[in-house]
């Protein structure tokens, strides 16, 4: 399964980065040609739109791989390690069922007659080429969900989800977890100091009022 994960990750990265990179390249090329030579690539807008559609569905696979999709864990947070593992397995099974259902109808869609007879305006491509983004993305997500299910069955889920979230945030900001903890502690220390100062000031003010009354 490790080899499967490595191959699948490579395919996901290449396809997602390739489609997005191609869209950026075509957009830049169209701008440069129009500015320098006055040449207008009439097909560039359509090509960029279709490539962005592909990169969106392919990027969703990477999002699933990194567990970055929105999830609600109201029940899981109250469970022990075994309960969390069971919930994770159940969630993976439901995800697989959903991906299989949508993926099946997505593949079915591209074999409909209108998908072959309909031609795109600028690129003159059959519609199934554009529609391919949906079944391709859902198929890759199905395989990724299978890998996640296997991982959940074999290893379960981590009890240290907060620390893992901090590690993800630290990596995104180019920091380490220790620096995040340090910044958090400094912020809490500053808040505590401000609170103490305010309370001291209020106490002093109350004492002054009592003296004035007496």
C-alpha positions as CSV (number, residue, x, y, z in Angstrom):
1,X,0.0,0.0,0.0
2,X,3.0,2.3,0.6
3,X,4.0,1.9,-3.1
4,X,0.3,2.5,-4.1
5,X,0.2,5.7,-2.1
6,X,3.5,6.9,-3.6
7,X,2.3,6.3,-7.2
8,X,-1.1,7.8,-6.5
9,X,0.4,10.9,-4.9
10,X,2.7,11.3,-7.9
11,X,-0.2,11.1,-10.4
12,X,-2.3,13.5,-8.3
13,X,0.5,16.1,-8.1
14,X,1.5,15.9,-11.7
15,X,-2.1,16.2,-13.1
16,X,-3.2,19.0,-10.7
17,X,0.0,21.0,-11.1
18,X,0.1,20.3,-14.8
19,X,-3.4,21.6,-15.6
20,X,-3.0,24.6,-13.3
21,X,0.4,25.4,-14.7
22,X,-0.9,25.0,-18.3
23,X,-3.7,27.5,-17.5
24,X,-1.2,30.0,-16.1
25,X,1.1,29.6,-19.1
26,X,-1.6,30.1,-21.7
27,X,-2.9,33.2,-19.8
28,X,0.6,34.7,-19.7
29,X,1.2,33.9,-23.3
30,X,-2.1,35.4,-24.4
31,X,-1.3,38.6,-22.5
32,X,2.3,38.9,-23.9
33,X,1.2,38.2,-27.5
34,X,-1.6,40.7,-27.4
35,X,0.6,43.4,-25.8
36,X,3.7,42.8,-28.0
37,X,2.4,41.7,-31.4
38,X,-1.4,42.5,-31.2
39,X,-2.2,38.8,-31.8
40,X,-5.3,37.6,-30.0
41,X,-5.5,33.9,-29.1
42,X,-9.3,33.5,-29.5
43,X,-9.1,30.0,-27.9
44,X,-7.2,31.0,-24.9
45,X,-10.1,32.0,-22.6
46,X,-11.9,28.7,-23.3
47,X,-8.8,26.6,-22.8
48,X,-8.0,28.4,-19.5
49,X,-11.6,27.8,-18.2
50,X,-11.4,24.1,-19.0
51,X,-8.0,23.7,-17.5
52,X,-9.1,25.4,-14.3
53,X,-12.1,23.0,-14.1
54,X,-9.7,20.1,-14.4
55,X,-7.3,21.5,-11.8
56,X,-10.2,22.1,-9.4
57,X,-11.4,18.5,-9.5
58,X,-7.8,17.2,-9.4
59,X,-6.9,19.6,-6.6
60,X,-9.9,18.1,-4.6
61,X,-8.0,14.8,-4.6
62,X,-5.0,16.4,-3.0
63,X,-7.3,18.1,-0.5
64,X,-8.7,14.7,0.4
65,X,-5.2,13.3,0.8
66,X,-4.2,16.0,3.2
67,X,-7.6,15.7,5.1
68,X,-8.3,19.4,4.4
69,X,-11.9,18.9,3.4
70,X,-14.5,20.4,5.8
71,X,-15.5,17.8,8.4
72,X,-17.7,17.9,11.5
73,X,-16.3,15.8,14.4
74,X,-18.9,16.6,17.1
75,X,-19.2,13.0,18.1
76,X,-15.6,11.9,17.6
77,X,-14.2,14.4,20.1
78,X,-16.1,12.7,22.9
79,X,-14.9,9.2,22.1
80,X,-11.8,7.2,23.0
81,X,-9.2,6.0,20.6
82,X,-11.3,2.9,19.6
83,X,-14.4,5.0,19.0
84,X,-12.5,7.6,16.9
85,X,-11.1,4.7,14.8
86,X,-14.6,3.3,14.3
87,X,-15.9,6.8,13.3
88,X,-13.0,7.3,10.9
89,X,-13.7,3.9,9.3
90,X,-17.4,4.7,9.0
91,X,-16.7,8.1,7.5
92,X,-14.3,6.5,4.9
93,X,-17.0,3.9,4.0
94,X,-19.6,6.6,3.5
95,X,-17.1,8.7,1.5
96,X,-16.3,5.7,-0.7
97,X,-20.0,5.1,-1.3
98,X,-20.6,8.7,-2.3
99,X,-17.6,8.8,-4.6
100,X,-18.5,5.5,-6.2
101,X,-22.1,6.7,-6.9
102,X,-21.2,10.1,-8.3
103,X,-18.2,8.7,-10.2
104,X,-20.4,6.0,-11.8
105,X,-22.9,8.5,-13.2
106,X,-20.1,10.9,-14.2
107,X,-18.5,8.2,-16.3
108,X,-22.0,7.3,-17.7
109,X,-22.5,11.0,-18.6
110,X,-19.5,11.2,-21.0
111,X,-20.8,8.3,-23.0
112,X,-24.1,10.0,-23.7
113,X,-24.7,10.8,-27.4
114,X,-24.8,14.6,-26.8
115,X,-21.3,14.4,-25.2
116,X,-19.9,13.3,-28.5
117,X,-22.2,15.4,-30.8
118,X,-21.8,18.7,-28.9
119,X,-18.6,20.7,-29.9
120,X,-17.1,23.5,-27.9
121,X,-17.2,26.9,-29.6
122,X,-13.5,27.9,-29.8
123,X,-11.4,24.7,-29.4
124,X,-13.9,22.5,-31.4
125,X,-13.5,19.7,-28.8
126,X,-16.2,17.2,-28.2
127,X,-18.0,17.9,-24.9
128,X,-16.8,14.7,-23.3
129,X,-13.3,16.0,-23.2
130,X,-14.4,18.8,-20.8
131,X,-16.8,16.5,-18.9
132,X,-13.9,14.1,-18.3
133,X,-12.7,16.3,-15.4
134,X,-15.6,15.1,-13.2
135,X,-15.2,11.3,-13.5
136,X,-11.4,11.5,-13.5
137,X,-11.4,13.6,-10.3
138,X,-13.9,11.3,-8.6
139,X,-12.1,8.2,-9.6
140,X,-8.8,9.4,-8.2
141,X,-10.7,10.5,-5.0
142,X,-12.2,7.0,-4.8
143,X,-8.7,5.4,-4.9
144,X,-7.4,8.0,-2.4
145,X,-10.4,7.2,-0.1
146,X,-9.5,3.5,-0.4
147,X,-6.0,4.3,0.8
148,X,-7.3,6.4,3.7
149,X,-9.7,3.6,4.7
150,X,-6.8,1.1,4.7
151,X,-4.8,3.5,6.8
152,X,-7.6,4.0,9.3
153,X,-8.1,0.3,9.6
154,X,-4.4,-0.4,10.1
155,X,-3.3,2.5,12.2
156,X,-6.5,4.2,13.5
157,X,-6.5,7.9,14.1
158,X,-4.2,10.1,16.1
159,X,-5.2,11.2,19.5
160,X,-3.0,14.3,19.1
161,X,-5.1,16.0,16.4
162,X,-4.4,19.5,17.9
163,X,-0.7,19.0,17.7
164,X,-1.0,17.7,14.1
165,X,-3.1,20.8,13.2
166,X,-0.4,23.0,14.7
167,X,2.3,21.2,12.7
168,X,0.3,21.8,9.5
169,X,-0.1,25.5,10.3
170,X,3.6,25.8,11.2
171,X,4.6,24.2,7.9
172,X,2.3,26.6,6.0
173,X,3.9,29.6,7.7
174,X,7.5,28.4,7.5
175,X,7.7,28.0,11.2
176,X,8.1,25.1,13.7
177,X,5.6,24.0,16.3
178,X,7.9,25.4,19.1
179,X,7.7,28.9,17.6
180,X,3.9,28.7,17.4
181,X,3.8,27.7,21.1
182,X,6.2,30.5,22.0
183,X,4.1,33.1,20.2
184,X,0.9,31.7,21.8
185,X,2.5,31.8,25.3
186,X,3.7,35.4,24.7
187,X,0.3,36.5,23.6
188,X,-1.3,34.8,26.7
189,X,1.3,36.4,28.9
190,X,0.6,39.8,27.4
191,X,-3.2,39.3,28.0
192,X,-2.6,38.2,31.6
193,X,-0.3,41.2,32.3
194,X,-2.9,43.6,30.8
195,X,-5.7,42.0,32.9
196,X,-3.5,42.2,36.1
197,X,-2.8,45.9,35.3
198,X,-6.4,46.7,34.7
199,X,-7.5,44.9,37.9
200,X,-4.8,46.7,39.9
201,X,-6.0,50.0,38.5
202,X,-9.6,49.3,39.3
203,X,-8.6,48.3,42.9
204,X,-6.6,51.5,43.3
205,X,-9.5,53.5,42.0
206,X,-11.9,51.8,44.4
207,X,-9.6,52.5,47.3
208,X,-9.3,56.2,46.3
209,X,-13.1,56.5,46.1
210,X,-13.4,55.0,49.6
211,X,-10.8,57.5,51.0
212,X,-12.7,60.4,49.3
213,X,-16.0,59.3,50.8
214,X,-14.5,59.0,54.3
